[in-house]
Amino acid sequence: MKYWSLILFLFIAPVAAAQQNLNNQRVDGYQGIWFTLGQFDSTYGDKYSGGLGTYTAKHRPLAVYSKEADKTFFVYGGTTDPGEKHLLCMISYYDHKTGQVPKPVVVYDKMGVDDPHDNPSLMIDNEGYLWVFVSGRGRRRPGFKYKSTTPLSIESFEKITEEEMTYPQPHYHEGSGYFNFFTKYTGVRELYFETSPDGHSWKEDVKLAGIIEQGATKSGHYQVSGQWGNLLCTFFSRHPDGNVDKRTDLYYVQTKDHGMTWTTVQGEELSLPLTEVASKARIIDYASWGNNVYLKDLNFDKDGNPVCLYLTSKGHAPGPDHGPREWKITRFDGNTWKTSTLFQSDHNYDMGSLYIDGLHWQVIAPSIAGPQPYYAGGEMTVRESRDGGVTWNQERQLTKNSTMNHNYARRPLYAADPFYCFWADGDPATFSKSYLYFSDKSGNVYQLPYEMSTETAKPMLMR
């Protein structure tokens, strides 16, 4: 078990003691967190802001369907009331039998933190215990692992670890145990992983990647990871000289033995940590084209081959000058990597998810400009391919005539109707309420109850 130093404890303890936390308490409704990064590099507003309860793409998964319980459990970044920006790491579920949701539970009260970079991720183990991985933020704020005290129940959670952990991406494989991809802020963002046989005792962190250009002094990465049986894999970008605003390139690595050995998709062994720009793990050299890369999702085709969904642009600042912002997929077809362009949208931080069912592929994302154009998010659409990701068309528009932008459409693990996609809205131009939504495969959209006077309630059908 890993613990923070006494110095960090003494720094945090007086703050925590000054207010009573809400851990393991229910709250009266589903109120998403609103956030602004506060980085204004153009006349088109903040680099990103808005309703970010289902932020970031690097927290995954946020929802998991349990066949045993017939419930979709989900986590999100909530808040205390519409007038505050106070992050609560929340959990709840949608009951597929009753069509209702209960009042959500606070797993961890961030005690005044308003930053959804600290949002949680979710995992369910083979015994049905719910694991909530609460993200920290570098070395300023610790991350936590929480475990439900009862299988398939959100009633109460106990803290298992406290550690340096940002952007947690937990996975479980029966027979191998627990695995967590995550990031450490070592002055920059570097990729690590950790493993455990039981979730309680964790081995030492292993550095996965810290790629540094010749002549540079810093590295940095973002990643999206996934699991197919005993295969664990991740796509990641790199930050030239540690600059996240120049994120670029696309890399892929995988392991089939729970992190003991790492290879390319063709099985060529790699040595950790990865440090070279032109590593064998690199799939596409986007830097030579002057493209930024924004990772969105990772999924697998019918044969278990990895597929990455991402967006490319010509710069980090919002507005039309850095377009086109093109959504792409890069997929391994069993022999080579192939890349297709799907559609365009108007912001780098428009975020969606990739669904694959045989040759029928879908992307749910805010691909149409919303009421706040050139800000993060927009109107949610379904784009689809009937030929395994080669050609794409717009199938339907999920939201219309909205008053606020919708964003961060998340795919539940083992997604089951009607809780097929999960997201939040918010006004990215000014502080606002943020509502939470889900949709089914047919395009019906439901809003989770913002306020609740009863212990359970049915989500409201919007259209």
C-alpha positions in Angstrom: 0.0 0.0 0.0 1.3 3.4 -0.9 1.0 6.5 1.3 1.7 10.2 1.0 4.4 11.8 3.1 3.7 13.4 6.5 4.4 16.8 5.0 1.5 16.4 2.5 -0.7 15.1 5.3 0.1 18.1 7.4 -0.7 20.4 4.5 -4.1 18.9 3.8 -5.3 18.0 7.3 -6.0 21.6 8.5 -8.2 22.2 5.4 -10.1 19.0 5.9 -10.6 19.6 9.6 -12.2 23.0 8.9 -15.2 21.5 7.2 -17.3 18.3 7.4 -17.1 16.1 4.4 -20.0 14.4 2.7 -18.4 11.0 2.2 -20.9 8.1 2.0 -23.9 10.5 2.1 -26.7 10.7 -0.5 -27.5 14.0 -2.2 -30.9 15.2 -3.5 -30.3 15.0 -7.3 -27.9 14.9 -10.1 -26.0 18.2 -10.4 -22.9 18.2 -12.5 -19.8 20.2 -11.9 -19.1 23.4 -13.9 -15.5 24.4 -14.6 -13.3 26.8 -16.5 -9.6 26.3 -17.2 -9.1 30.0 -17.4 -6.8 29.9 -20.4 -7.8 32.6 -23.0 -5.6 32.4 -26.0 -8.0 33.8 -28.6 -11.1 35.9 -29.0 -13.2 32.7 -28.9 -13.2 32.2 -25.2 -11.6 29.8 -22.9 -9.5 26.9 -24.0 -12.2 24.7 -22.5 -15.0 25.2 -20.0 -18.6 24.2 -19.3 -20.4 21.3 -17.7 -17.6 18.7 -17.1 -19.2 16.1 -14.9 -18.2 13.4 -17.4 -14.7 14.9 -18.1 -11.9 13.8 -19.0 -11.4 11.4 -21.9 -8.5 10.1 -19.8 -10.8 9.1 -16.9 -12.2 5.7 -18.0 -14.5 4.0 -17.7 -17.1 6.2 -16.1 -19.9 3.6 -16.3 -20.1 -0.2 -16.3 -23.2 -2.4 -16.9 -23.5 -5.3 -14.5 -25.5 -8.2 -16.0 -25.7 -9.8 -12.5 -27.4 -6.7 -11.0 -29.1 -5.6 -14.3 -27.9 -2.1 -13.4 -25.5 0.4 -15.1 -23.3 1.8 -12.4 -21.8 5.2 -13.1 -19.6 7.8 -11.6 -19.3 11.5 -12.3 -18.1 14.9 -11.0 -21.0 16.4 -9.1 -21.5 19.5 -6.9 -23.4 20.6 -3.9 -25.8 23.1 -5.4 -26.3 25.4 -8.5 -24.5 28.3 -6.8 -21.3 26.5 -5.9 -18.3 24.9 -7.7 -17.5 22.3 -5.1 -16.4 18.9 -6.6 -18.0 15.7 -5.2 -16.9 12.4 -6.6 -20.3 10.7 -7.1 -21.7 7.3 -7.8 -25.1 5.9 -8.7 -26.8 3.4 -11.0 -29.6 3.1 -13.5 -31.9 0.1 -12.6 -32.8 -1.6 -15.9 -35.7 -3.5 -14.2 -37.4 -0.5 -12.7 -36.3 2.3 -15.1 -35.3 4.4 -12.1 -32.3 5.9 -10.4 -31.7 6.4 -6.7 -30.3 9.4 -5.0 -26.6 9.4 -5.8 -23.9 8.8 -3.2 -20.8 10.9 -2.5 -17.8 8.5 -2.6 -15.3 11.3 -1.9 -15.8 14.9 -1.1 -13.0 16.9 -2.6 -13.4 19.5 0.2 -13.5 22.7 -1.7 -11.7 21.6 -4.9 -13.6 22.7 -8.0 -11.4 21.0 -10.6 -12.9 18.0 -12.6 -9.4 16.8 -13.3 -10.1 15.1 -10.0 -13.2 13.2 -11.3 -13.5 9.5 -10.6 -13.3 6.3 -12.7 -15.1 3.0 -12.0 -14.3 -0.7 -12.0 -16.2 -3.8 -10.9 -14.3 -6.9 -9.9 -15.2 -10.6 -10.2 -16.9 -10.6 -6.8 -19.1 -7.6 -7.7 -17.3 -5.0 -5.5 -17.4 -1.5 -7.0 -14.0 0.2 -7.1 -13.9 4.0 -7.5 -10.6 5.4 -8.5 -10.5 9.1 -7.5 -8.1 11.1 -9.5 -5.6 13.5 -7.9 -3.9 16.4 -9.5 -0.1 15.9 -9.7 1.6 16.2 -6.3 -0.7 19.0 -5.1 -3.6 16.7 -4.4 -3.5 12.9 -3.8 -5.6 10.3 -5.6 -7.5 7.5 -3.8 -8.9 4.1 -4.4 -12.3 3.4 -2.7 -14.1 0.0 -2.5 -17.7 -0.7 -1.8 -18.3 -2.4 1.5 -20.9 -4.7 -0.1 -20.9 -6.2 -3.6 -23.1 -4.4 -6.2 -24.1 -1.8 -3.7 -23.4 2.0 -3.5 -24.4 2.4 0.1 -20.9 2.9 1.5 -17.3 2.9 0.5 -14.0 2.4 2.3 -10.6 3.9 1.4 -8.0 1.4 0.2 -5.1 3.6 -0.9 -4.0 7.2 -1.0 -1.3 7.9 -3.6 0.0 10.1 -6.5 -2.4 9.2 -9.3 -4.0 11.3 -12.0 -6.3 10.2 -14.9 -6.9 6.6 -13.5 -7.9 3.9 -16.1 -8.6 0.7 -14.1 -9.1 -2.7 -15.5 -9.8 -6.2 -14.1 -9.0 -9.6 -15.5 -10.0 -12.7 -13.6 -7.0 -14.8 -13.1 -4.6 -11.9 -13.5 -6.1 -9.4 -11.1 -6.2 -5.6 -11.0 -4.4 -3.2 -13.4 -4.4 0.6 -13.5 -3.0 2.9 -16.2 -2.5 6.3 -14.8 -0.4 9.5 -15.0 2.2 11.1 -12.7 3.0 14.8 -12.8 6.8 14.6 -12.5 7.1 18.2 -13.6 5.3 16.9 -16.8 2.7 14.3 -17.5 4.3 10.8 -17.7 2.6 7.5 -18.1 2.7 4.7 -15.4 0.9 1.5 -14.5 0.4 -0.5 -11.4 -0.9 -4.0 -10.7 -2.4 -5.9 -7.8 -3.6 -9.5 -7.1 -6.3 -8.4 -4.7 -6.8 -4.6 -5.0 -5.4 -4.1 -1.6 -1.7 -4.7 -2.0 -0.3 -2.9 -5.0 3.2 -3.4 -6.6 5.5 -0.5 -7.2 4.5 1.9 -10.0 6.1 1.1 -13.4 6.9 4.0 -15.8 5.5 3.2 -19.2 6.5 6.3 -21.2 8.5 9.5 -20.9 9.5 10.4 -24.5 11.9 13.3 -24.9 13.0 14.9 -28.1 16.6 15.4 -28.9 17.7 18.7 -27.3 14.6 18.9 -25.1 14.5 18.5 -21.4 10.8 17.6 -20.8 8.4 14.9 -22.0 4.7 14.3 -21.5 1.8 12.2 -22.6 -2.0 11.6 -22.7 -3.5 8.2 -23.2 -6.7 6.1 -23.7 -6.5 2.5 -22.7 -8.6 -0.6 -23.2 -8.9 -4.4 -22.5 -9.9 -7.4 -24.7 -9.6 -10.6 -22.6 -6.1 -10.8 -21.3 -4.9 -8.0 -23.7 -4.3 -4.6 -22.1 -3.4 -1.8 -24.4 -3.1 2.0 -24.7 -2.9 4.6 -27.4 -1.0 7.7 -26.4 0.2 11.1 -27.7 3.4 13.0 -26.8 3.9 16.6 -25.6 7.0 18.2 -27.3 9.3 19.5 -24.6 6.4 19.0 -22.1 4.1 21.4 -23.8 0.5 20.1 -23.7 -0.6 22.7 -26.2 1.5 21.0 -28.8 0.4 17.4 -28.2 1.0 15.3 -31.2 1.9 11.9 -32.7 0.1 8.6 -32.1 1.6 5.6 -30.3 0.4 2.1 -29.3 1.6 -0.5 -26.9 0.1 -3.7 -25.5 0.7 -6.4 -22.9 -0.8 -9.9 -22.7 0.8 -10.9 -19.4 -0.5 -8.2 -17.1 2.4 -5.8 -17.6 5.4 -8.2 -17.5 6.2 -7.7 -21.2 5.1 -5.0 -23.6 5.0 -5.2 -27.4 3.9 -3.5 -30.6 0.6 -4.6 -32.1 2.6 -7.1 -34.3 4.2 -8.6 -31.2 7.7 -6.9 -31.3 8.9 -6.6 -27.8 9.6 -3.1 -26.3 11.7 -1.9 -23.4 10.2 0.3 -20.7 10.1 3.2 -20.3 9.7 4.3 -23.8 11.9 7.4 -24.3 12.5 7.8 -28.1 10.3 9.9 -30.3 10.8 7.5 -33.3 10.0 4.4 -31.1 8.7 1.3 -32.8 5.5 2.0 -30.9 4.8 5.1 -32.9 2.0 4.6 -35.5 1.7 8.1 -37.1 4.2 11.0 -37.1 1.7 13.8 -36.8 4.3 16.3 -35.7 5.8 16.4 -39.2 2.4 17.5 -40.5 2.0 20.2 -37.8 -1.0 18.5 -36.3 -2.2 18.4 -32.7 -3.8 15.1 -31.5 -6.7 14.9 -29.0 -7.5 11.3 -28.0 -11.1 10.4 -27.4 -11.7 6.7 -27.1 -10.3 3.2 -27.6 -12.4 0.2 -28.7 -11.9 -3.2 -30.5 -13.2 -4.6 -33.7 -15.0 -8.0 -33.9 -11.6 -9.8 -34.0 -10.2 -7.9 -31.0 -8.0 -5.5 -33.0 -7.6 -2.1 -31.4 -9.2 1.0 -32.8 -8.5 4.6 -31.7 -10.9 7.6 -32.0 -9.3 11.0 -31.9 -9.3 14.5 -33.3 -6.6 16.5 -35.1 -6.2 20.2 -35.5 -3.6 22.9 -36.3 -3.4 24.4 -32.8 -4.7 24.5 -29.3 -6.6 27.8 -29.3 -10.3 27.8 -30.0 -11.8 29.4 -33.1 -11.8 28.8 -36.8 -8.1 29.7 -37.4 -6.8 26.4 -36.2 -9.1 24.1 -38.2 -10.0 21.9 -39.7 -10.7 19.9 -36.6 -11.0 16.4 -38.0 -12.3 13.3 -36.2 -10.3 10.3 -37.2 -10.0 6.6 -36.4 -6.8 4.6 -36.7 -7.5 0.8 -36.7 -5.4 -2.3 -37.0 -6.9 -4.6 -39.6 -4.8 -7.6 -38.6 -1.9 -6.7 -40.9 -1.4 -2.9 -41.0 -2.7 0.3 -39.4 -5.3 2.2 -41.4 -6.7 5.7 -40.8 -10.0 7.2 -41.9 -11.4 10.7 -41.5 -15.0 10.7 -40.2 -16.3 14.3 -39.8 -15.4 17.7 -38.5 -16.4 19.8 -35.5 -15.6 23.2 -34.1 -13.5 22.6 -30.9 -10.6 20.5 -29.9 -12.3 19.5 -26.7 -15.5 18.2 -28.3 -15.5 14.7 -26.9 -17.3 11.5 -28.0 -17.2 7.7 -27.9 -16.8 4.9 -30.4 -19.2 1.9 -30.5 -18.5 -1.2 -32.4 -20.9 -4.1 -33.2 -19.6 -6.3 -36.0 -19.3 -4.1 -39.1 -21.7 -1.5 -37.6 -19.7 1.2 -36.0 -21.0 4.4 -34.3 -19.5 7.6 -32.9 -21.7 9.6 -30.5 -20.2 13.1 -30.2 -21.1 16.8 -30.2 -20.3 17.1 -33.9 -22.7 20.0 -34.7 -22.1 23.5 -33.4 -24.3 24.3 -30.4 -25.7 27.5 -28.9 -22.2 28.5 -27.9 -20.2 27.9 -31.2 -16.4 27.6 -31.0 -16.7 26.7 -27.4 -16.3 23.1 -26.1 -19.3 20.9 -26.9 -22.3 21.3 -29.1 -25.3 19.3 -30.2 -25.0 15.5 -29.8 -25.1 13.4 -33.0 -24.8 9.8 -34.0 -22.4 9.1 -36.9 -22.2 5.6 -38.3 -20.3 3.2 -40.5 -21.7 0.0 -42.0 -18.4 -1.2 -43.4 -16.2 -1.5 -40.4 -15.1 2.1 -40.1 -14.2 2.8 -43.7 -17.0 5.2 -44.7 -19.2 7.3 -42.4 -22.5 9.1 -42.4 -24.6 11.2 -40.0 -27.4 8.9 -38.8 -29.3 11.1 -36.4 -29.1 14.2 -34.2 -29.7 13.4 -30.5 -30.1 17.0 -29.2 -31.7 20.0 -30.9 -32.4 23.6 -30.0 -30.4 23.3 -26.8 -29.8 26.3 -24.6 -26.3 25.0 -23.5 -23.6 22.9 -25.2 -23.6 19.2 -24.6 -20.2 17.4 -24.2 -18.1 14.4 -23.1 -20.3 11.6 -24.4 -19.1 8.5 -22.6 -19.5 4.9 -23.5 -20.3 2.5 -20.6 -18.4 -0.7 -20.5 -20.7 -3.5 -21.7 -23.2 -0.7 -22.7 -26.8 -1.9 -22.5 -30.0 -0.1 -23.5 -31.3 2.4 -22.5 -28.1 3.6 -20.7 -26.1 3.5 -23.9 -24.3 6.9 -23.7 -23.8 9.3 -20.8 -22.9 13.0 -20.8 -23.5 16.5 -19.4 -24.4 19.9 -20.6 -23.4 23.4 -19.5 -22.8 26.9 -20.8 -19.1 27.1 -21.6 -19.3 30.9 -21.9 -20.5 31.6 -18.4 -21.1 29.8 -15.1 -24.2 27.7 -15.2 -26.1 24.7 -14.0 -25.1 21.4 -15.5 -27.5 18.6 -16.2 -26.7 15.0 -16.8 -28.1 12.9 -19.6 -28.1 9.4 -21.2 -29.4 8.0 -24.4 -30.4 4.7 -25.9 -29.5 3.1 -29.2 -32.6 4.4 -30.9 -31.8 8.0 -30.1 -34.1 8.6 -27.1 -32.5 11.1 -24.7 -33.2 11.1 -20.9 -32.3 13.7 -18.3 -31.3 12.6 -14.9 -33.3 14.4 -12.2 -31.6 17.6 -11.1 -33.5 17.6 -7.9 -35.1 14.7 -6.0 -37.6 14.7 -3.2 -38.0 10.9 -3.2 -35.5 8.1 -2.8 -35.8 7.0 -6.4 -37.1 8.6 -9.6 -37.5 8.0 -13.3 -35.3 10.0 -15.6 -37.2 12.4 -17.8 -37.6 11.6 -21.5 -36.4 14.7 -23.4 -37.2 13.5 -27.0 
